[in-house]
Amino acid sequence: MPLQQITVPPDDQLGQPVDFPPLSVLYKHSPACSISAGAMLEVQAFAREHPDVPVFVVDVLGQQSLSRRLE
């Protein structure tokens, strides 16, 4: 299963529950961080090795408000 980007939902959907599968991975990625770049390679490898597990990625720079809400 390919990595799936998560973005901020429209205003009318804020506060609504998100329907994630029972087992999934959420990775908060910083494209400006070299450590995060290495971690992204690990996340991609995990996604390839476990195609049955959905992997979601949040860009912490491009989606700052969502990243803070997920904290």
CHARMM-style PDB file with segment names, atoms N, HN, CA, C and O in Angstrom:
ATOM      1  N   MET     1       0.864  -1.173   0.000  1.00  0.00      PROA
ATOM      2  CA  MET     1       0.000   0.000   0.000  1.00  0.00      PROA
ATOM      3  C   MET     1       0.907   1.232   0.000  1.00  0.00      PROA
ATOM      4  O   MET     1       1.810   1.320   0.832  1.00  0.00      PROA
ATOM      5  N   PRO     2       0.691   2.177  -0.905  1.00  0.00      PROA
ATOM      6  CA  PRO     2       1.546   3.367  -0.942  1.00  0.00      PROA
ATOM      7  C   PRO     2       1.299   4.275   0.264  1.00  0.00      PROA
ATOM      8  O   PRO     2       0.261   4.193   0.921  1.00  0.00      PROA
ATOM      9  N   LEU     3       2.273   5.136   0.537  1.00  0.00      PROA
ATOM     10  HN  LEU     3       3.116   5.202   0.003  1.00  0.00      PROA
ATOM     11  CA  LEU     3       2.104   6.107   1.612  1.00  0.00      PROA
ATOM     12  C   LEU     3       0.972   7.047   1.244  1.00  0.00      PROA
ATOM     13  O   LEU     3       0.795   7.398   0.078  1.00  0.00      PROA
ATOM     14  N   GLN     4       0.214   7.447   2.236  1.00  0.00      PROA
ATOM     15  HN  GLN     4       0.357   7.162   3.184  1.00  0.00      PROA
ATOM     16  CA  GLN     4      -0.922   8.336   2.018  1.00  0.00      PROA
ATOM     17  C   GLN     4      -0.683   9.643   2.759  1.00  0.00      PROA
ATOM     18  O   GLN     4      -0.429   9.638   3.964  1.00  0.00      PROA
ATOM     19  N   GLN     5      -0.763  10.756   2.048  1.00  0.00      PROA
ATOM     20  HN  GLN     5      -0.970  10.759   1.070  1.00  0.00      PROA
ATOM     21  CA  GLN     5      -0.597  12.063   2.667  1.00  0.00      PROA
ATOM     22  C   GLN     5      -1.884  12.449   3.391  1.00  0.00      PROA
ATOM     23  O   GLN     5      -2.983  12.220   2.886  1.00  0.00      PROA
ATOM     24  N   ILE     6      -1.741  13.029   4.566  1.00  0.00      PROA
ATOM     25  HN  ILE     6      -0.849  13.215   4.977  1.00  0.00      PROA
ATOM     26  CA  ILE     6      -2.891  13.550   5.302  1.00  0.00      PROA
ATOM     27  C   ILE     6      -2.807  15.063   5.242  1.00  0.00      PROA
ATOM     28  O   ILE     6      -1.740  15.640   5.449  1.00  0.00      PROA
ATOM     29  N   THR     7      -3.926  15.703   4.961  1.00  0.00      PROA
ATOM     30  HN  THR     7      -4.793  15.234   4.792  1.00  0.00      PROA
ATOM     31  CA  THR     7      -3.972  17.161   4.908  1.00  0.00      PROA
ATOM     32  C   THR     7      -5.055  17.662   5.852  1.00  0.00      PROA
ATOM     33  O   THR     7      -5.889  16.889   6.322  1.00  0.00      PROA
ATOM     34  N   VAL     8      -5.036  18.940   6.119  1.00  0.00      PROA
ATOM     35  HN  VAL     8      -4.358  19.569   5.736  1.00  0.00      PROA
ATOM     36  CA  VAL     8      -6.033  19.548   6.999  1.00  0.00      PROA
ATOM     37  C   VAL     8      -7.398  19.417   6.338  1.00  0.00      PROA
ATOM     38  O   VAL     8      -7.558  19.771   5.170  1.00  0.00      PROA
ATOM     39  N   PRO     9      -8.385  18.910   7.077  1.00  0.00      PROA
ATOM     40  CA  PRO     9      -9.722  18.778   6.488  1.00  0.00      PROA
ATOM     41  C   PRO     9     -10.381  20.144   6.313  1.00  0.00      PROA
ATOM     42  O   PRO     9      -9.967  21.117   6.943  1.00  0.00      PROA
ATOM     43  N   PRO    10     -11.399  20.221   5.464  1.00  0.00      PROA
ATOM     44  CA  PRO    10     -12.133  21.479   5.316  1.00  0.00      PROA
ATOM     45  C   PRO    10     -12.718  21.921   6.653  1.00  0.00      PROA
ATOM     46  O   PRO    10     -12.947  21.098   7.540  1.00  0.00      PROA
ATOM     47  N   ASP    11     -12.957  23.222   6.792  1.00  0.00      PROA
ATOM     48  HN  ASP    11     -12.770  23.890   6.071  1.00  0.00      PROA
ATOM     49  CA  ASP    11     -13.466  23.772   8.053  1.00  0.00      PROA
ATOM     50  C   ASP    11     -14.723  23.064   8.541  1.00  0.00      PROA
ATOM     51  O   ASP    11     -14.897  22.874   9.745  1.00  0.00      PROA
ATOM     52  N   ASP    12     -15.599  22.672   7.624  1.00  0.00      PROA
ATOM     53  HN  ASP    12     -15.459  22.826   6.646  1.00  0.00      PROA
ATOM     54  CA  ASP    12     -16.847  22.044   8.050  1.00  0.00      PROA
ATOM     55  C   ASP    12     -16.642  20.623   8.574  1.00  0.00      PROA
ATOM     56  O   ASP    12     -17.570  20.030   9.123  1.00  0.00      PROA
ATOM     57  N   GLN    13     -15.432  20.068   8.410  1.00  0.00      PROA
ATOM     58  HN  GLN    13     -14.678  20.550   7.964  1.00  0.00      PROA
ATOM     59  CA  GLN    13     -15.146  18.722   8.912  1.00  0.00      PROA
ATOM     60  C   GLN    13     -14.217  18.734  10.121  1.00  0.00      PROA
ATOM     61  O   GLN    13     -13.922  17.677  10.679  1.00  0.00      PROA
ATOM     62  N   LEU    14     -13.751  19.915  10.536  1.00  0.00      PROA
ATOM     63  HN  LEU    14     -13.991  20.773  10.083  1.00  0.00      PROA
ATOM     64  CA  LEU    14     -12.892  19.984  11.716  1.00  0.00      PROA
ATOM     65  C   LEU    14     -13.656  19.491  12.932  1.00  0.00      PROA
ATOM     66  O   LEU    14     -14.831  19.817  13.104  1.00  0.00      PROA
ATOM     67  N   GLY    15     -13.014  18.726  13.755  1.00  0.00      PROA
ATOM     68  HN  GLY    15     -12.060  18.462  13.615  1.00  0.00      PROA
ATOM     69  CA  GLY    15     -13.639  18.203  14.957  1.00  0.00      PROA
ATOM     70  C   GLY    15     -14.377  16.898  14.733  1.00  0.00      PROA
ATOM     71  O   GLY    15     -14.811  16.260  15.691  1.00  0.00      PROA
ATOM     72  N   GLN    16     -14.526  16.489  13.469  1.00  0.00      PROA
ATOM     73  HN  GLN    16     -14.173  17.007  12.690  1.00  0.00      PROA
ATOM     74  CA  GLN    16     -15.184  15.221  13.174  1.00  0.00      PROA
ATOM     75  C   GLN    16     -14.177  14.089  13.378  1.00  0.00      PROA
ATOM     76  O   GLN    16     -12.990  14.263  13.100  1.00  0.00      PROA
ATOM     77  N   PRO    17     -14.629  12.951  13.852  1.00  0.00      PROA
ATOM     78  CA  PRO    17     -13.703  11.822  14.023  1.00  0.00      PROA
ATOM     79  C   PRO    17     -13.162  11.359  12.675  1.00  0.00      PROA
ATOM     80  O   PRO    17     -13.845  11.433  11.654  1.00  0.00      PROA
ATOM     81  N   VAL    18     -11.937  10.886  12.697  1.00  0.00      PROA
ATOM     82  HN  VAL    18     -11.382  10.826  13.527  1.00  0.00      PROA
ATOM     83  CA  VAL    18     -11.299  10.354  11.502  1.00  0.00      PROA
ATOM     84  C   VAL    18     -11.396   8.838  11.562  1.00  0.00      PROA
ATOM     85  O   VAL    18     -11.098   8.237  12.594  1.00  0.00      PROA
ATOM     86  N   ASP    19     -11.804   8.226  10.484  1.00  0.00      PROA
ATOM     87  HN  ASP    19     -12.047   8.715   9.645  1.00  0.00      PROA
ATOM     88  CA  ASP    19     -12.000   6.782  10.447  1.00  0.00      PROA
ATOM     89  C   ASP    19     -10.737   6.102   9.930  1.00  0.00      PROA
ATOM     90  O   ASP    19     -10.619   5.830   8.735  1.00  0.00      PROA
ATOM     91  N   PHE    20      -9.790   5.827  10.833  1.00  0.00      PROA
ATOM     92  HN  PHE    20      -9.886   6.047  11.803  1.00  0.00      PROA
ATOM     93  CA  PHE    20      -8.583   5.106  10.480  1.00  0.00      PROA
ATOM     94  C   PHE    20      -8.828   3.611  10.661  1.00  0.00      PROA
ATOM     95  O   PHE    20      -9.631   3.214  11.506  1.00  0.00      PROA
ATOM     96  N   PRO    21      -8.151   2.788   9.884  1.00  0.00      PROA
ATOM     97  CA  PRO    21      -8.244   1.341  10.112  1.00  0.00      PROA
ATOM     98  C   PRO    21      -7.740   0.999  11.520  1.00  0.00      PROA
ATOM     99  O   PRO    21      -7.001   1.785  12.112  1.00  0.00      PROA
ATOM    100  N   PRO    22      -8.126  -0.155  12.061  1.00  0.00      PROA
ATOM    101  CA  PRO    22      -7.717  -0.524  13.418  1.00  0.00      PROA
ATOM    102  C   PRO    22      -6.201  -0.529  13.617  1.00  0.00      PROA
ATOM    103  O   PRO    22      -5.713  -0.159  14.684  1.00  0.00      PROA
ATOM    104  N   LEU    23      -5.465  -0.944  12.599  1.00  0.00      PROA
ATOM    105  HN  LEU    23      -5.862  -1.244  11.731  1.00  0.00      PROA
ATOM    106  CA  LEU    23      -4.011  -0.926  12.676  1.00  0.00      PROA
ATOM    107  C   LEU    23      -3.495  -0.082  11.529  1.00  0.00      PROA
ATOM    108  O   LEU    23      -3.697  -0.415  10.361  1.00  0.00      PROA
ATOM    109  N   SER    24      -2.831   1.009  11.863  1.00  0.00      PROA
ATOM    110  HN  SER    24      -2.667   1.279  12.812  1.00  0.00      PROA
ATOM    111  CA  SER    24      -2.251   1.877  10.847  1.00  0.00      PROA
ATOM    112  C   SER    24      -1.066   2.605  11.462  1.00  0.00      PROA
ATOM    113  O   SER    24      -0.901   2.640  12.682  1.00  0.00      PROA
ATOM    114  N   VAL    25      -0.245   3.183  10.595  1.00  0.00      PROA
ATOM    115  HN  VAL    25      -0.379   3.154   9.605  1.00  0.00      PROA
ATOM    116  CA  VAL    25       0.939   3.926  11.028  1.00  0.00      PROA
ATOM    117  C   VAL    25       0.759   5.379  10.618  1.00  0.00      PROA
ATOM    118  O   VAL    25       0.368   5.673   9.489  1.00  0.00      PROA
ATOM    119  N   LEU    26       1.048   6.279  11.544  1.00  0.00      PROA
ATOM    120  HN  LEU    26       1.366   6.040  12.462  1.00  0.00      PROA
ATOM    121  CA  LEU    26       1.020   7.712  11.261  1.00  0.00      PROA
ATOM    122  C   LEU    26       2.431   8.244  11.482  1.00  0.00      PROA
ATOM    123  O   LEU    26       2.959   8.177  12.592  1.00  0.00      PROA
ATOM    124  N   TYR    27       3.034   8.769  10.431  1.00  0.00      PROA
ATOM    125  HN  TYR    27       2.606   8.824   9.529  1.00  0.00      PROA
ATOM    126  CA  TYR    27       4.404   9.279  10.502  1.00  0.00      PROA
ATOM    127  C   TYR    27       4.393  10.774  10.247  1.00  0.00      PROA
ATOM    128  O   TYR    27       3.930  11.229   9.202  1.00  0.00      PROA
ATOM    129  N   LYS    28       4.903  11.533  11.202  1.00  0.00      PROA
ATOM    130  HN  LYS    28       5.279  11.163  12.051  1.00  0.00      PROA
ATOM    131  CA  LYS    28       5.025  12.983  11.050  1.00  0.00      PROA
ATOM    132  C   LYS    28       6.421  13.267  10.497  1.00  0.00      PROA
ATOM    133  O   LYS    28       7.428  13.041  11.168  1.00  0.00      PROA
ATOM    134  N   HSD    29       6.460  13.769   9.256  1.00  0.00      PROA
ATOM    135  HN  HSD    29       5.642  13.953   8.711  1.00  0.00      PROA
ATOM    136  CA  HSD    29       7.710  13.944   8.523  1.00  0.00      PROA
ATOM    137  C   HSD    29       8.068  15.414   8.366  1.00  0.00      PROA
ATOM    138  O   HSD    29       7.217  16.241   8.038  1.00  0.00      PROA
ATOM    139  N   SER    30       9.350  15.732   8.606  1.00  0.00      PROA
ATOM    140  HN  SER    30      10.041  15.061   8.873  1.00  0.00      PROA
ATOM    141  CA  SER    30       9.862  17.074   8.348  1.00  0.00      PROA
ATOM    142  C   SER    30      10.804  17.017   7.147  1.00  0.00      PROA
ATOM    143  O   SER    30      11.889  16.446   7.243  1.00  0.00      PROA
ATOM    144  N   PRO    31      10.400  17.606   6.012  1.00  0.00      PROA
ATOM    145  CA  PRO    31      11.258  17.564   4.832  1.00  0.00      PROA
ATOM    146  C   PRO    31      12.545  18.373   4.990  1.00  0.00      PROA
ATOM    147  O   PRO    31      13.429  18.283   4.137  1.00  0.00      PROA
ATOM    148  N   ALA    32      12.669  19.152   6.050  1.00  0.00      PROA
ATOM    149  HN  ALA    32      11.951  19.225   6.742  1.00  0.00      PROA
ATOM    150  CA  ALA    32      13.868  19.959   6.262  1.00  0.00      PROA
ATOM    151  C   ALA    32      14.874  19.291   7.198  1.00  0.00      PROA
ATOM    152  O   ALA    32      15.928  19.864   7.475  1.00  0.00      PROA
ATOM    153  N   CYS    33      14.573  18.105   7.682  1.00  0.00      PROA
ATOM    154  HN  CYS    33      13.717  17.639   7.457  1.00  0.00      PROA
ATOM    155  CA  CYS    33      15.408  17.441   8.677  1.00  0.00      PROA
ATOM    156  C   CYS    33      16.077  16.206   8.084  1.00  0.00      PROA
ATOM    157  O   CYS    33      15.406  15.340   7.524  1.00  0.00      PROA
ATOM    158  N   SER    34      17.384  16.128   8.206  1.00  0.00      PROA
ATOM    159  HN  SER    34      17.929  16.832   8.660  1.00  0.00      PROA
ATOM    160  CA  SER    34      18.105  14.980   7.649  1.00  0.00      PROA
ATOM    161  C   SER    34      17.785  13.683   8.402  1.00  0.00      PROA
ATOM    162  O   SER    34      17.757  12.609   7.800  1.00  0.00      PROA
ATOM    163  N   ILE    35      17.549  13.778   9.690  1.00  0.00      PROA
ATOM    164  HN  ILE    35      17.571  14.650  10.179  1.00  0.00      PROA
ATOM    165  CA  ILE    35      17.166  12.581  10.455  1.00  0.00      PROA
ATOM    166  C   ILE    35      15.802  12.082   9.989  1.00  0.00      PROA
ATOM    167  O   ILE    35      15.582  10.878   9.861  1.00  0.00      PROA
ATOM    168  N   SER    36      14.896  13.013   9.740  1.00  0.00      PROA
ATOM    169  HN  SER    36      15.074  13.991   9.844  1.00  0.00      PROA
ATOM    170  CA  SER    36      13.567  12.653   9.259  1.00  0.00      PROA
ATOM    171  C   SER    36      13.642  12.035   7.862  1.00  0.00      PROA
ATOM    172  O   SER    36      12.841  11.162   7.528  1.00  0.00      PROA
ATOM    173  N   ALA    37      14.587  12.475   7.054  1.00  0.00      PROA
ATOM    174  HN  ALA    37      15.238  13.184   7.325  1.00  0.00      PROA
ATOM    175  CA  ALA    37      14.767  11.898   5.711  1.00  0.00      PROA
ATOM    176  C   ALA    37      15.164  10.428   5.825  1.00  0.00      PROA
ATOM    177  O   ALA    37      14.663   9.589   5.076  1.00  0.00      PROA
ATOM    178  N   GLY    38      16.049  10.120   6.745  1.00  0.00      PROA
ATOM    179  HN  GLY    38      16.457  10.801   7.353  1.00  0.00      PROA
ATOM    180  CA  GLY    38      16.434   8.735   6.983  1.00  0.00      PROA
ATOM    181  C   GLY    38      15.277   7.916   7.511  1.00  0.00      PROA
ATOM    182  O   GLY    38      15.091   6.762   7.127  1.00  0.00      PROA
ATOM    183  N   ALA    39      14.501   8.519   8.394  1.00  0.00      PROA
ATOM    184  HN  ALA    39      14.652   9.456   8.706  1.00  0.00      PROA
ATOM    185  CA  ALA    39      13.335   7.823   8.942  1.00  0.00      PROA
ATOM    186  C   ALA    39      12.297   7.556   7.855  1.00  0.00      PROA
ATOM    187  O   ALA    39      11.614   6.532   7.878  1.00  0.00      PROA
ATOM    188  N   MET    40      12.185   8.485   6.902  1.00  0.00      PROA
ATOM    189  HN  MET    40      12.741   9.316   6.884  1.00  0.00      PROA
ATOM    190  CA  MET    40      11.232   8.289   5.807  1.00  0.00      PROA
ATOM    191  C   MET    40      11.596   7.039   4.994  1.00  0.00      PROA
ATOM    192  O   MET    40      10.712   6.311   4.542  1.00  0.00      PROA
ATOM    193  N   LEU    41      12.882   6.800   4.815  1.00  0.00      PROA
ATOM    194  HN  LEU    41      13.599   7.392   5.182  1.00  0.00      PROA
ATOM    195  CA  LEU    41      13.310   5.585   4.111  1.00  0.00      PROA
ATOM    196  C   LEU    41      12.852   4.338   4.868  1.00  0.00      PROA
ATOM    197  O   LEU    41      12.432   3.354   4.260  1.00  0.00      PROA
ATOM    198  N   GLU    42      12.935   4.387   6.184  1.00  0.00      PROA
ATOM    199  HN  GLU    42      13.276   5.187   6.679  1.00  0.00      PROA
ATOM    200  CA  GLU    42      12.478   3.266   7.011  1.00  0.00      PROA
ATOM    201  C   GLU    42      10.967   3.089   6.907  1.00  0.00      PROA
ATOM    202  O   GLU    42      10.472   1.964   6.826  1.00  0.00      PROA
ATOM    203  N   VAL    43      10.246   4.188   6.909  1.00  0.00      PROA
ATOM    204  HN  VAL    43      10.648   5.102   6.975  1.00  0.00      PROA
ATOM    205  CA  VAL    43       8.786   4.127   6.799  1.00  0.00      PROA
ATOM    206  C   VAL    43       8.392   3.553   5.438  1.00  0.00      PROA
ATOM    207  O   VAL    43       7.481   2.730   5.347  1.00  0.00      PROA
ATOM    208  N   GLN    44       9.075   3.987   4.392  1.00  0.00      PROA
ATOM    209  HN  GLN    44       9.815   4.656   4.466  1.00  0.00      PROA
ATOM    210  CA  GLN    44       8.796   3.463   3.052  1.00  0.00      PROA
ATOM    211  C   GLN    44       9.090   1.961   2.977  1.00  0.00      PROA
ATOM    212  O   GLN    44       8.334   1.204   2.369  1.00  0.00      PROA
ATOM    213  N   ALA    45      10.184   1.544   3.593  1.00  0.00      PROA
ATOM    214  HN  ALA    45      10.799   2.159   4.087  1.00  0.00      PROA
ATOM    215  CA  ALA    45      10.521   0.115   3.609  1.00  0.00      PROA
ATOM    216  C   ALA    45       9.447  -0.663   4.371  1.00  0.00      PROA
ATOM    217  O   ALA    45       9.034  -1.737   3.933  1.00  0.00      PROA
ATOM    218  N   PHE    46       9.000  -0.136   5.491  1.00  0.00      PROA
ATOM    219  HN  PHE    46       9.335   0.737   5.846  1.00  0.00      PROA
ATOM    220  CA  PHE    46       7.933  -0.783   6.256  1.00  0.00      PROA
ATOM    221  C   PHE    46       6.682  -0.925   5.394  1.00  0.00      PROA
ATOM    222  O   PHE    46       6.054  -1.984   5.369  1.00  0.00      PROA
ATOM    223  N   ALA    47       6.327   0.145   4.688  1.00  0.00      PROA
ATOM    224  HN  ALA    47       6.837   1.004   4.708  1.00  0.00      PROA
ATOM    225  CA  ALA    47       5.120   0.119   3.846  1.00  0.00      PROA
ATOM    226  C   ALA    47       5.236  -0.944   2.754  1.00  0.00      PROA
ATOM    227  O   ALA    47       4.258  -1.619   2.433  1.00  0.00      PROA
ATOM    228  N   ARG    48       6.424  -1.090   2.191  1.00  0.00      PROA
ATOM    229  HN  ARG    48       7.219  -0.542   2.452  1.00  0.00      PROA
ATOM    230  CA  ARG    48       6.626  -2.122   1.162  1.00  0.00      PROA
ATOM    231  C   ARG    48       6.529  -3.533   1.762  1.00  0.00      PROA
ATOM    232  O   ARG    48       5.966  -4.439   1.148  1.00  0.00      PROA
ATOM    233  N   GLU    49       7.077  -3.701   2.950  1.00  0.00      PROA
ATOM    234  HN  GLU    49       7.534  -2.964   3.449  1.00  0.00      PROA
ATOM    235  CA  GLU    49       7.103  -5.020   3.589  1.00  0.00      PROA
ATOM    236  C   GLU    49       5.762  -5.414   4.207  1.00  0.00      PROA
ATOM    237  O   GLU    49       5.497  -6.596   4.427  1.00  0.00      PROA
ATOM    238  N   HSD    50       4.928  -4.430   4.481  1.00  0.00      PROA
ATOM    239  HN  HSD    50       5.143  -3.470   4.302  1.00  0.00      PROA
ATOM    240  CA  HSD    50       3.630  -4.667   5.125  1.00  0.00      PROA
ATOM    241  C   HSD    50       2.525  -3.967   4.332  1.00  0.00      PROA
ATOM    242  O   HSD    50       1.926  -3.009   4.821  1.00  0.00      PROA
ATOM    243  N   PRO    51       2.253  -4.434   3.123  1.00  0.00      PROA
ATOM    244  CA  PRO    51       1.275  -3.741   2.278  1.00  0.00      PROA
ATOM    245  C   PRO    51      -0.145  -3.745   2.840  1.00  0.00      PROA
ATOM    246  O   PRO    51      -0.990  -2.977   2.380  1.00  0.00      PROA
ATOM    247  N   ASP    52      -0.414  -4.587   3.815  1.00  0.00      PROA
ATOM    248  HN  ASP    52       0.273  -5.211   4.189  1.00  0.00      PROA
ATOM    249  CA  ASP    52      -1.739  -4.643   4.423  1.00  0.00      PROA
ATOM    250  C   ASP    52      -1.944  -3.584   5.506  1.00  0.00      PROA
ATOM    251  O   ASP    52      -3.065  -3.393   5.980  1.00  0.00      PROA
ATOM    252  N   VAL    53      -0.872  -2.896   5.900  1.00  0.00      PROA
ATOM    253  HN  VAL    53       0.038  -3.051   5.515  1.00  0.00      PROA
ATOM    254  CA  VAL    53      -0.963  -1.873   6.947  1.00  0.00      PROA
ATOM    255  C   VAL    53      -0.919  -0.492   6.293  1.00  0.00      PROA
ATOM    256  O   VAL    53       0.078  -0.142   5.662  1.00  0.00      PROA
ATOM    257  N   PRO    54      -1.993   0.301   6.435  1.00  0.00      PROA
ATOM    258  CA  PRO    54      -1.984   1.641   5.872  1.00  0.00      PROA
ATOM    259  C   PRO    54      -0.944   2.523   6.580  1.00  0.00      PROA
ATOM    260  O   PRO    54      -0.833   2.497   7.806  1.00  0.00      PROA
ATOM    261  N   VAL    55      -0.197   3.289   5.812  1.00  0.00      PROA
ATOM    262  HN  VAL    55      -0.287   3.311   4.816  1.00  0.00      PROA
ATOM    263  CA  VAL    55       0.808   4.203   6.359  1.00  0.00      PROA
ATOM    264  C   VAL    55       0.438   5.611   5.911  1.00  0.00      PROA
ATOM    265  O   VAL    55       0.356   5.896   4.717  1.00  0.00      PROA
ATOM    266  N   PHE    56       0.218   6.484   6.889  1.00  0.00      PROA
ATOM    267  HN  PHE    56       0.285   6.251   7.859  1.00  0.00      PROA
ATOM    268  CA  PHE    56      -0.162   7.867   6.627  1.00  0.00      PROA
ATOM    269  C   PHE    56       1.009   8.779   6.988  1.00  0.00      PROA
ATOM    270  O   PHE    56       1.702   8.550   7.979  1.00  0.00      PROA
ATOM    271  N   VAL    57       1.221   9.811   6.178  1.00  0.00      PROA
ATOM    272  HN  VAL    57       0.658   9.997   5.373  1.00  0.00      PROA
ATOM    273  CA  VAL    57       2.327  10.745   6.390  1.00  0.00      PROA
ATOM    274  C   VAL    57       1.766  12.152   6.518  1.00  0.00      PROA
ATOM    275  O   VAL    57       0.919  12.571   5.729  1.00  0.00      PROA
ATOM    276  N   VAL    58       2.252  12.879   7.526  1.00  0.00      PROA
ATOM    277  HN  VAL    58       2.940  12.539   8.167  1.00  0.00      PROA
ATOM    278  CA  VAL    58       1.899  14.285   7.695  1.00  0.00      PROA
ATOM    279  C   VAL    58       3.176  15.098   7.544  1.00  0.00      PROA
ATOM    280  O   VAL    58       4.156  14.855   8.247  1.00  0.00      PROA
ATOM    281  N   ASP    59       3.169  16.051   6.642  1.00  0.00      PROA
ATOM    282  HN  ASP    59       2.372  16.249   6.070  1.00  0.00      PROA
ATOM    283  CA  ASP    59       4.282  16.976   6.449  1.00  0.00      PROA
ATOM    284  C   ASP    59       4.181  18.040   7.550  1.00  0.00      PROA
ATOM    285  O   ASP    59       3.279  18.878   7.520  1.00  0.00      PROA
ATOM    286  N   VAL    60       5.101  18.010   8.518  1.00  0.00      PROA
ATOM    287  HN  VAL    60       5.834  17.330   8.542  1.00  0.00      PROA
ATOM    288  CA  VAL    60       4.993  18.909   9.673  1.00  0.00      PROA
ATOM    289  C   VAL    60       5.232  20.369   9.313  1.00  0.00      PROA
ATOM    290  O   VAL    60       4.825  21.256  10.064  1.00  0.00      PROA
ATOM    291  N   LEU    61       5.872  20.640   8.196  1.00  0.00      PROA
ATOM    292  HN  LEU    61       6.202  19.920   7.585  1.00  0.00      PROA
ATOM    293  CA  LEU    61       6.062  22.027   7.761  1.00  0.00      PROA
ATOM    294  C   LEU    61       4.885  22.514   6.922  1.00  0.00      PROA
ATOM    295  O   LEU    61       4.396  23.627   7.115  1.00  0.00      PROA
ATOM    296  N   GLY    62       4.438  21.684   6.001  1.00  0.00      PROA
ATOM    297  HN  GLY    62       4.835  20.780   5.845  1.00  0.00      PROA
ATOM    298  CA  GLY    62       3.336  22.069   5.127  1.00  0.00      PROA
ATOM    299  C   GLY    62       1.972  21.959   5.784  1.00  0.00      PROA
ATOM    300  O   GLY    62       1.013  22.582   5.330  1.00  0.00      PROA
ATOM    301  N   GLN    63       1.877  21.179   6.843  1.00  0.00      PROA
ATOM    302  HN  GLN    63       2.656  20.673   7.212  1.00  0.00      PROA
ATOM    303  CA  GLN    63       0.614  20.957   7.547  1.00  0.00      PROA
ATOM    304  C   GLN    63       0.800  21.229   9.042  1.00  0.00      PROA
ATOM    305  O   GLN    63       0.482  20.383   9.878  1.00  0.00      PROA
ATOM    306  N   GLN    64       1.315  22.408   9.369  1.00  0.00      PROA
ATOM    307  HN  GLN    64       1.574  23.095   8.690  1.00  0.00      PROA
ATOM    308  CA  GLN    64       1.661  22.719  10.762  1.00  0.00      PROA
ATOM    309  C   GLN    64       0.476  22.634  11.705  1.00  0.00      PROA
ATOM    310  O   GLN    64       0.599  22.087  12.801  1.00  0.00      PROA
ATOM    311  N   SER    65      -0.665  23.161  11.302  1.00  0.00      PROA
ATOM    312  HN  SER    65      -0.766  23.605  10.412  1.00  0.00      PROA
ATOM    313  CA  SER    65      -1.812  23.136  12.223  1.00  0.00      PROA
ATOM    314  C   SER    65      -2.264  21.697  12.470  1.00  0.00      PROA
ATOM    315  O   SER    65      -2.597  21.338  13.600  1.00  0.00      PROA
ATOM    316  N   LEU    66      -2.278  20.884  11.434  1.00  0.00      PROA
ATOM    317  HN  LEU    66      -2.008  21.176  10.517  1.00  0.00      PROA
ATOM    318  CA  LEU    66      -2.647  19.477  11.609  1.00  0.00      PROA
ATOM    319  C   LEU    66      -1.625  18.750  12.472  1.00  0.00      PROA
ATOM    320  O   LEU    66      -1.995  17.966  13.347  1.00  0.00      PROA
ATOM    321  N   SER    67      -0.356  19.003  12.232  1.00  0.00      PROA
ATOM    322  HN  SER    67      -0.056  19.639  11.522  1.00  0.00      PROA
ATOM    323  CA  SER    67       0.707  18.372  13.024  1.00  0.00      PROA
ATOM    324  C   SER    67       0.553  18.699  14.509  1.00  0.00      PROA
ATOM    325  O   SER    67       0.697  17.823  15.362  1.00  0.00      PROA
ATOM    326  N   ARG    68       0.258  19.971  14.813  1.00  0.00      PROA
ATOM    327  HN  ARG    68       0.141  20.682  14.120  1.00  0.00      PROA
ATOM    328  CA  ARG    68       0.060  20.360  16.221  1.00  0.00      PROA
ATOM    329  C   ARG    68      -1.165  19.687  16.808  1.00  0.00      PROA
ATOM    330  O   ARG    68      -1.149  19.283  17.971  1.00  0.00      PROA
ATOM    331  N   ARG    69      -2.214  19.562  16.035  1.00  0.00      PROA
ATOM    332  HN  ARG    69      -2.227  19.891  15.090  1.00  0.00      PROA
ATOM    333  CA  ARG    69      -3.443  18.918  16.538  1.00  0.00      PROA
ATOM    334  C   ARG    69      -3.202  17.446  16.821  1.00  0.00      PROA
ATOM    335  O   ARG    69      -3.782  16.882  17.749  1.00  0.00      PROA
ATOM    336  N   LEU    70      -2.342  16.820  16.018  1.00  0.00      PROA
ATOM    337  HN  LEU    70      -1.870  17.278  15.264  1.00  0.00      PROA
ATOM    338  CA  LEU    70      -2.066  15.398  16.233  1.00  0.00      PROA
ATOM    339  C   LEU    70      -1.197  15.155  17.454  1.00  0.00      PROA
ATOM    340  O   LEU    70      -1.191  14.050  17.996  1.00  0.00      PROA
ATOM    341  N   GLU    71      -0.468  16.161  17.893  1.00  0.00      PROA
ATOM    342  HN  GLU    71      -0.473  17.059  17.453  1.00  0.00      PROA
ATOM    343  CA  GLU    71       0.374  15.998  19.094  1.00  0.00      PROA
ATOM    344  C   GLU    71      -0.499  15.651  20.256  1.00  0.00      PROA
ATOM    345  OT1 GLU    71      -0.002  15.468  21.367  1.00  0.00      PROA
TER     346      GLU     71
END
